[in-house]
Amino acid sequence: MGKVQLLCGNEKNMPWQERTENNNLPLWRYKDNPIIGRNPVKGVARIFNSAVMPYEGKFIGVFRGEQTNGVPHIYLGRSGDGISWNFDSEKIPFVDENGEPMMPSYAYDPRLVKVEDTYYIIWCQDFFGASIGMAKTKDFKKFERIESPFIPFNRNAVLFPRKIGGVFKLLSRPSDSGHTPFGNIFISESPDMVYWGKHRHVMARSYSNWWESVKIGGGAAPIETNEGWLLFYHGVSGTCNGFVYSIGGAILDIDNPSVVKYRCQTFLLTPEQWYEERGFVPNVVFPCATICDAETGRIAVYYGAADSYVALAFTTAEEVVGYIKENSKVTDSDSEVGRR
């Protein structure tokens, strides 16, 4: 295998720590995890399943804040190093296209992706059932809502960081009205972030890989590499004591990302540490964001832990892509275009 290249920008001040963990996996944990603990701001009991990205030489993020009344909303946070965070005390003030307040009744598991000159926030909300909410901003001061891309029920929407073939591309996981006991990843496209169509199947849960046998869902925004789109996703297994969420990895075709080129049979990270195994919802690692540096090939992965904390893990493009390819098993439904 030739050298794996990250086709992204350079982030010299990104959080990084050399491997200190012997787990025989391509991801290793930050030794001072979790980076965000309980009761981080007044009225918020826990922050988890949140997304960050570089902004103006520092870092900015959208965070799932579980309020002390139990209702989740999205809060804005800022950091100089990507590890220590300060949060706004009030929820992000979303408005409609006329500038009038338009707040979701609840919002959780946000992603944050920049496409061209605009930052897009995507989350799960109520639209007469679990559905996808979206907003855009250019300055993190005004947050304008966009039309919901799909009717219920849908979750885990992840936007690609650039247009492909001149259109926006979005991963999602169709669901139901409950805590979905099933789920595959699909991809859709839009010319304008309003009208979505040309839906294609990407990949299904795996009955042979028990760690992802119940459902799967998109995680961090796909990372462009010379091998294809590197996707960190979550896979869920069922046990006699409930669900277990692990982090998986796949590589999608660069021009037609409904086609899976490589898919790792094993998880890249699974709950093992106290902050992953013990919390409001135990046994969860849930990836939502990455920060990358093209020059060094470094990747920092932000993930929610046990629905109680935010944690960090690290890898390199060479190590994680090599591991995925070496342990890949792609099914016929993975490798087909996904149109039937």
Backbone hydrogen bonds in HBPLUS format (Angstrom, degrees):
<---DONOR---> <-ACCEPTOR-->    atom                        ^
c    i                          cat <-CA-CA->   ^        H-A-AA   ^      H-
h    n   atom  resd res      DA  || num        DHA   H-A  angle D-A-AA Bond
n    s   type  num  typ     dist DA aas  dist angle  dist       angle   num
A0226-ASN N   A0005-GLN O   3.10 MM 221  5.59 141.9  2.25 144.8 153.9     1
A0007-LEU N   A0224-GLU O   2.78 MM 217  5.27 163.9  1.81 140.2 143.5     2
A0294-ALA N   A0009-GLY O   3.11 MM 285  5.77 165.5  2.13 132.7 137.0     3
A0014-MET N   A0011-GLU O   3.19 MM   3  5.49 157.8  2.25 117.7 117.0     4
A0028-TRP N   A0314-PHE O   3.02 MM 286  5.41 156.7  2.07 146.6 154.1     5
A0314-PHE N   A0028-TRP O   2.75 MM 286  5.41 156.6  1.81 153.1 159.9     6
A0030-TYR N   A0312-LEU O   3.03 MM 282  5.52 161.4  2.07 143.0 138.6     7
A0033-ASN N   A0030-TYR O   3.15 MM   3  5.58 154.8  2.21 123.5 120.8     8
A0035-ILE N   A0310-VAL O   2.85 MM 275  5.85 136.0  2.04 147.7 161.6     9
A0036-ILE N   A0310-VAL O   3.37 MM 274  5.13 150.6  2.47 140.7 138.6    10
A0310-VAL N   A0036-ILE O   3.40 MM 274  5.13 155.6  2.47 131.5 136.7    11
A0039-ASN N   A0045-ALA O   2.69 MM   6  4.37 179.6  1.69 128.6 128.7    12
A0044-VAL N   A0041-VAL O   2.98 MM   3  5.53 158.8  2.02 145.7 145.2    13
A0068-THR N   A0043-GLY O   2.94 MM  25  5.50 145.1  2.06 134.8 135.1    14
A0045-ALA N   A0066-GLU O   2.80 MM  21  5.77 147.5  1.91 158.6 162.5    15
A0066-GLU N   A0046-ARG O   2.83 MM  20  5.27 164.7  1.86 169.2 169.7    16
A0048-PHE N   A0064-ARG O   3.27 MM  16  5.68 147.8  2.38 143.5 152.2    17
A0051-ALA N   A0062-VAL O   2.95 MM  11  5.47 160.1  1.99 165.6 165.4    18
A0062-VAL N   A0051-ALA O   2.83 MM  11  5.47 150.0  1.91 158.5 168.5    19
A0053-MET N   A0060-ILE O   2.88 MM   7  5.68 148.6  1.97 163.5 173.6    20
A0060-ILE N   A0053-MET O   2.96 MM   7  5.68 165.5  1.98 167.0 169.9    21
A0055-TYR N   A0058-LYS O   2.85 MM   3  5.26 159.9  1.89 124.3 126.9    22
A0058-LYS N   A0055-TYR O   2.95 MM   3  5.26 161.0  1.98 116.5 121.3    23
A0059-PHE N   A0079-SER O   2.93 MM  20  5.12 148.8  2.02 167.4 162.6    24
A0079-SER N   A0059-PHE O   2.99 MM  20  5.12 157.0  2.04 143.9 141.5    25
A0061-GLY N   A0077-GLY O   2.91 MM  16  5.09 146.2  2.02 148.7 146.3    26
A0077-GLY N   A0061-GLY O   2.97 MM  16  5.09 158.5  2.02 142.8 144.2    27
A0063-PHE N   A0075-TYR O   2.79 MM  12  5.10 166.6  1.81 154.8 159.0    28
A0075-TYR N   A0063-PHE O   2.91 MM  12  5.10 159.8  1.95 143.1 149.4    29
A0065-GLY N   A0073-HIS O   2.84 MM   8  5.45 170.8  1.84 169.6 170.2    30
A0073-HIS N   A0065-GLY O   3.12 MM   8  5.45 155.4  2.18 137.0 143.4    31
A0067-GLN N   A0071-VAL O   3.18 MM   4  5.46 158.7  2.22 129.6 130.3    32
A0070-GLY N   A0067-GLN O   2.84 MM   3  5.20 158.8  1.88 114.0 119.1    33
A0107-ALA N   A0072-PRO O   2.94 MM  35  5.64 164.5  1.96 129.2 134.1    34
A0092-ILE N   A0074-ILE O   2.93 MM  18  6.02 170.3  1.94 160.7 160.6    35
A0088-ASP N   A0076-LEU O   2.90 MM  12  5.65 167.9  1.91 167.4 169.6    36
A0078-ARG N   A0086-ASN O   2.84 MM   8  5.39 156.0  1.89 153.6 161.4    37
A0086-ASN N   A0078-ARG O   2.93 MM   8  5.39 161.1  1.97 156.0 162.2    38
A0102-MET N   A0094-PHE O   2.92 MM   8  5.52 169.6  1.94 132.3 130.7    39
A0095-VAL N   A0143-PHE O   2.90 MM  48  6.18 155.8  1.96 162.8 167.9    40
A0145-ARG N   A0095-VAL O   2.72 MM  50  5.91 171.0  1.72 174.4 177.5    41
A0096-ASP N   A0100-GLU O   2.73 MM   4  5.40 150.5  1.81 149.8 158.4    42
A0099-GLY N   A0096-ASP O   2.95 MM   3  5.26 164.3  1.98 116.3 119.7    43
A0108-TYR N   A0124-CYS O   3.00 MM  16  5.35 150.7  2.08 145.4 153.9    44
A0124-CYS N   A0108-TYR O   2.96 MM  16  5.35 173.0  1.97 157.9 160.1    45
A0111-ARG N   A0122-ILE O   2.74 MM  11  5.19 146.9  1.85 150.4 160.9    46
A0122-ILE N   A0111-ARG O   3.04 MM  11  5.19 159.2  2.08 139.3 145.3    47
A0113-VAL N   A0120-TYR O   2.99 MM   7  5.31 162.1  2.02 150.1 155.8    48
A0120-TYR N   A0113-VAL O   2.77 MM   7  5.31 171.4  1.78 155.1 157.9    49
A0115-VAL N   A0118-THR O   2.93 MM   3  5.59 158.4  1.97 168.6 169.4    50
A0118-THR N   A0115-VAL O   3.15 MM   3  5.59 169.6  2.16 130.0 132.3    51
A0119-TYR N   A0137-THR O   2.86 MM  18  5.28 166.8  1.88 172.2 171.6    52
A0137-THR N   A0119-TYR O   2.90 MM  18  5.28 147.5  2.00 149.9 158.2    53
A0121-ILE N   A0135-ALA O   2.91 MM  14  5.23 163.7  1.93 141.9 147.4    54
A0135-ALA N   A0121-ILE O   2.95 MM  14  5.23 142.8  2.09 149.1 155.7    55
A0123-TRP N   A0133-GLY O   2.96 MM  10  5.17 158.8  2.00 142.9 146.3    56
A0133-GLY N   A0123-TRP O   2.83 MM  10  5.17 165.2  1.85 139.4 144.5    57
A0125-GLN N   A0131-SER O   2.84 MM   6  5.45 160.9  1.87 146.0 151.6    58
A0131-SER N   A0125-GLN O   2.89 MM   6  5.45 154.9  1.95 153.4 157.0    59
A0127-PHE N   A0129-GLY O   2.84 MM   2  5.11 172.5  1.84 145.5 147.6    60
A0154-ASN N   A0130-ALA O   3.09 MM  24  6.11 151.7  2.18 123.8 132.4    61
A0146-ILE N   A0134-MET O   2.91 MM  12  5.32 163.8  1.94 131.8 130.0    62
A0136-LYS N   A0144-GLU O   2.80 MM   8  5.34 150.9  1.89 142.6 150.5    63
A0144-GLU N   A0136-LYS O   2.96 MM   8  5.34 151.4  2.04 165.0 158.7    64
A0175-SER N   A0153-PHE O   3.07 MM  22  5.20 170.3  2.08 116.0 118.1    65
A0155-ARG N   A0173-ARG O   3.20 MM  18  5.33 150.2  2.30 121.1 129.9    66
A0173-ARG N   A0155-ARG O   2.92 MM  18  5.33 150.0  2.01 161.4 160.0    67
A0158-VAL N   A0171-LEU O   2.88 MM  13  5.00 152.6  1.96 134.1 140.6    68
A0171-LEU N   A0158-VAL O   2.80 MM  13  5.00 171.1  1.81 151.6 150.3    69
A0160-PHE N   A0169-LYS O   3.04 MM   9  5.65 167.8  2.05 157.7 156.6    70
A0164-ILE N   A0167-VAL O   2.89 MM   3  5.51 154.7  1.96 160.4 155.6    71
A0167-VAL N   A0164-ILE O   3.35 MM   3  5.51 164.9  2.37 105.5 109.9    72
A0168-PHE N   A0190-SER O   2.86 MM  22  5.17 152.2  1.93 170.6 161.8    73
A0190-SER N   A0168-PHE O   3.05 MM  22  5.17 147.7  2.15 135.1 140.5    74
A0170-LEU N   A0188-SER O   2.92 MM  18  5.30 158.9  1.96 152.5 155.8    75
A0188-SER N   A0170-LEU O   2.89 MM  18  5.30 151.2  1.97 145.5 155.0    76
A0172-SER N   A0186-PHE O   2.94 MM  14  5.44 150.1  2.04 144.2 148.2    77
A0186-PHE N   A0172-SER O   2.91 MM  14  5.44 166.9  1.93 157.7 161.7    78
A0180-THR N   A0178-GLY O   2.93 MM   2  5.32 127.0  2.22 106.2  90.4    79
A0216-ILE N   A0183-GLY O   3.20 MM  33  5.87 148.4  2.30 124.5 133.4    80
A0185-ILE N   A0203-MET O   2.94 MM  18  5.48 160.1  1.98 170.3 172.5    81
A0202-VAL N   A0185-ILE O   2.91 MM  17  5.52 161.4  1.94 147.7 147.0    82
A0203-MET N   A0185-ILE O   3.34 MM  18  5.48 152.8  2.42 132.4 139.7    83
A0187-ILE N   A0200-ARG O   2.74 MM  13  5.23 158.2  1.78 155.7 162.7    84
A0200-ARG N   A0187-ILE O   2.79 MM  13  5.23 157.4  1.84 156.1 163.2    85
A0189-GLU N   A0197-GLY O   2.98 MM   8  5.59 170.4  1.99 158.1 161.1    86
A0197-GLY N   A0189-GLU O   2.94 MM   8  5.59 158.5  1.99 155.7 162.4    87
A0201-HIS N   A0338-GLY O   3.00 MM 137  4.29 166.4  2.01 119.1 120.9    88
A0206-SER N   A0212-GLU O   3.05 MM   6  5.73 149.4  2.15 132.8 136.1    89
A0212-GLU N   A0209-ASN O   3.00 MM   3  5.87 168.4  2.01 129.2 132.9    90
A0213-SER N   A0210-TRP O   3.27 MM   3  4.82 159.4  2.32 112.2 106.9    91
A0214-VAL N   A0236-VAL O   2.87 MM  22  5.43 162.2  1.91 165.5 162.3    92
A0236-VAL N   A0215-LYS O   2.90 MM  21  5.37 151.8  1.98 168.6 168.6    93
A0217-GLY N   A0234-HIS O   3.02 MM  17  5.45 141.5  2.17 149.4 155.3    94
A0234-HIS N   A0217-GLY O   2.94 MM  17  5.45 163.9  1.96 161.2 164.7    95
A0223-ILE N   A0230-LEU O   2.89 MM   7  4.94 167.4  1.91 141.2 144.2    96
A0230-LEU N   A0223-ILE O   2.76 MM   7  4.94 164.2  1.78 153.9 150.8    97
A0225-THR N   A0228-GLY O   3.02 MM   3  5.23 139.3  2.19 132.5 144.9    98
A0228-GLY N   A0225-THR O   3.22 MM   3  5.23 153.7  2.29 101.4 108.9    99
A0229-TRP N   A0252-LEU O   2.82 MM  23  4.85 154.0  1.89 141.4 145.6   100
A0252-LEU N   A0229-TRP O   2.81 MM  23  4.85 157.3  1.86 138.4 142.1   101
A0231-LEU N   A0250-ALA O   2.83 MM  19  5.24 177.0  1.83 159.6 159.5   102
A0250-ALA N   A0231-LEU O   3.01 MM  19  5.24 148.6  2.11 143.3 152.5   103
A0233-TYR N   A0248-GLY O   3.05 MM  15  5.20 159.4  2.10 127.1 133.7   104
A0248-GLY N   A0233-TYR O   2.74 MM  15  5.20 168.5  1.75 148.9 153.0   105
A0235-GLY N   A0246-SER O   2.93 MM  11  5.32 158.2  1.98 139.5 146.3   106
A0246-SER N   A0235-GLY O   2.87 MM  11  5.32 166.7  1.89 159.4 164.0   107
A0237-SER N   A0244-VAL O   2.97 MM   7  5.28 158.5  2.01 146.8 153.2   108
A0244-VAL N   A0237-SER O   2.94 MM   7  5.28 146.1  2.05 146.5 152.5   109
A0239-THR N   A0242-GLY O   2.93 MM   3  5.13 140.0  2.10 125.0 137.7   110
A0242-GLY N   A0239-THR O   3.20 MM   3  5.13 160.9  2.24 111.8 108.7   111
A0245-TYR N   A0283-ASN O   3.05 MM  38  6.40 161.8  2.08 148.8 153.3   112
A0285-VAL N   A0245-TYR O   3.14 MM  40  5.57 138.3  2.32 115.6 127.8   113
A0247-ILE N   A0269-LEU O   2.83 MM  22  5.15 171.2  1.84 157.7 160.7   114
A0268-LEU N   A0247-ILE O   2.66 MM  21  5.47 170.3  1.67 161.6 164.8   115
A0264-CYS N   A0249-GLY O   3.05 MM  15  5.73 169.8  2.06 163.7 167.0   116
A0251-ILE N   A0262-TYR O   2.82 MM  11  5.10 158.9  1.87 146.9 147.5   117
A0261-LYS N   A0251-ILE O   2.82 MM  10  5.61 148.5  1.91 153.3 164.0   118
A0262-TYR N   A0251-ILE O   3.27 MM  11  5.10 160.6  2.31 136.3 140.5   119
A0253-ASP N   A0259-VAL O   2.90 MM   6  5.57 164.7  1.92 163.7 166.3   120
A0259-VAL N   A0256-ASN O   2.98 MM   3  6.05 168.6  1.99 135.2 138.2   121
A0260-VAL N   A0334-ASP O   3.07 MM  74  5.27 168.1  2.08 131.8 133.8   122
A0329-LYS N   A0263-ARG O   2.95 MM  66  5.75 150.0  2.04 156.0 159.4   123
A0265-GLN N   A0327-ASN O   2.89 MM  62  5.90 162.1  1.92 155.3 156.6   124
A0276-GLU N   A0273-GLN O   2.94 MM   3  5.31 152.7  2.02 112.8 121.7   125
A0277-GLU N   A0273-GLN O   2.90 MM   4  6.11 152.4  1.98 158.6 167.8   126
A0278-ARG N   A0274-TRP O   2.85 MM   4  5.54 150.3  1.94 144.8 151.0   127
A0283-ASN N   A0276-GLU O   2.94 MM   7  5.49 117.4  2.34 127.4 143.9   128
A0284-VAL N   A0276-GLU O   3.14 MM   8  5.65 148.8  2.24 151.1 151.7   129
A0281-VAL N   A0306-ALA O   3.18 MM  25  4.96 176.1  2.18 124.8 124.1   130
A0306-ALA N   A0284-VAL O   2.98 MM  22  4.57 158.6  2.02 124.0 130.7   131
A0286-PHE N   A0304-GLY O   2.97 MM  18  4.90 149.8  2.07 140.4 146.6   132
A0304-GLY N   A0286-PHE O   2.82 MM  18  4.90 159.7  1.86 137.6 135.2   133
A0288-CYS N   A0302-TYR O   3.12 MM  14  6.14 166.4  2.14 158.8 159.3   134
A0302-TYR N   A0289-ALA O   2.87 MM  13  5.23 167.6  1.89 145.0 149.2   135
A0291-ILE N   A0300-ALA O   2.92 MM   9  5.16 145.6  2.04 139.9 150.0   136
A0300-ALA N   A0291-ILE O   2.86 MM   9  5.16 163.4  1.88 153.7 159.4   137
A0293-ASP N   A0298-ARG O   3.04 MM   5  5.36 148.7  2.14 152.2 153.5   138
A0297-GLY N   A0293-ASP O   2.78 MM   4  5.55 140.5  1.94 152.2 165.0   139
A0317-ALA N   A0297-GLY O   2.78 MM  20  5.22 151.9  1.85 145.4 155.2   140
A0299-ILE N   A0315-THR O   2.92 MM  16  5.33 152.9  2.00 156.2 148.4   141
A0315-THR N   A0299-ILE O   3.00 MM  16  5.33 144.6  2.13 154.4 158.7   142
A0301-VAL N   A0313-ALA O   2.76 MM  12  5.09 173.9  1.76 152.4 154.6   143
A0313-ALA N   A0301-VAL O   2.89 MM  12  5.09 145.6  2.01 143.5 153.4   144
A0303-TYR N   A0311-ALA O   2.98 MM   8  5.41 167.7  2.00 148.1 150.3   145
A0311-ALA N   A0303-TYR O   2.85 MM   8  5.41 167.3  1.86 163.2 167.6   146
A0305-ALA N   A0309-TYR O   2.92 MM   4  5.08 159.6  1.96 137.5 139.0   147
A0308-SER N   A0305-ALA O   2.96 MM   3  5.97 157.6  2.01 132.3 135.7   148
A0309-TYR N   A0305-ALA O   3.11 MM   4  5.08 150.0  2.20 141.2 148.8   149
A0320-VAL N   A0316-THR O   2.94 MM   4  6.12 178.7  1.94 166.5 166.1   150
A0321-VAL N   A0317-ALA O   3.01 MM   4  5.76 159.4  2.06 144.1 150.7   151
A0322-GLY N   A0318-GLU O   3.10 MM   4  5.82 150.9  2.18 130.6 139.6   152
A0323-TYR N   A0319-GLU O   2.99 MM   4  6.08 153.2  2.06 141.3 148.6   153
A0324-ILE N   A0320-VAL O   2.97 MM   4  6.17 161.9  2.00 148.0 152.6   154
A0325-LYS N   A0321-VAL O   2.99 MM   4  6.18 166.3  2.01 153.7 157.0   155
A0326-GLU N   A0322-GLY O   2.94 MM   4  6.06 158.2  1.99 146.7 153.2   156
A0327-ASN N   A0323-TYR O   3.04 MM   4  6.12 141.3  2.19 144.5 153.7   157
A0328-SER N   A0325-LYS O   3.45 MM   3  5.03 161.9  2.49 104.7 102.3   158
A0334-ASP N   A0331-THR O   3.11 MM   3  5.10 130.8  2.37  94.6 108.1   159
A0335-SER N   A0331-THR O   3.12 MM   4  6.42 159.2  2.17 153.3 157.4   160
A0336-GLU N   A0332-ASP O   3.10 MM   4  6.15 132.9  2.33 145.4 155.6   161
